[in-house]
Structure formats: structure tokens, C-alpha cells
């Protein structure tokens, strides 16, 4: 019986490992898509100083407040 518990534990660990890898790949794909969107946006036309100012302001306001003010 102890062996069956151990094999079940190992099977669960293997499934968790596969799931963690799937989550990682999904996160990487999402990040890639966000980067593509940013690359196509008007932000790519901003100078380094302008972009730095925008990002600092967004950080200070928070994303929701920034979106609200831009709407």
C-alpha cells in the first residue's frame, strides 16, 4: 500500500511539473504579444526621455487611473 501512495505522489508531482511548464509557456506567449503591441504603438515614436516620463507617471498613478484619465 505504501508503494501505491508513493507512485501516486510521483504521478501528481509529474502532473504539477507539466502544468507549471504550461503556465510558464503561456506567460511567455502573453509577454511576447504585449511586446508586439507596444512595438506597434505610438510609444515607439517617443524619445527615451518622453517614454521615461510617461512610465514614471503611469507608475505613480497606477494603471487603472492612467486608463481613466486617458479615456
Secondary structure, DSSP 8 states (H G I E B T S, - for coil): -HHHHHHHHHHHHHHHHHHHHHHHHHHHHHHHHHHHHHHHSGGGGS-HHHHHHHHHHHHHH-HHHHHHHH-
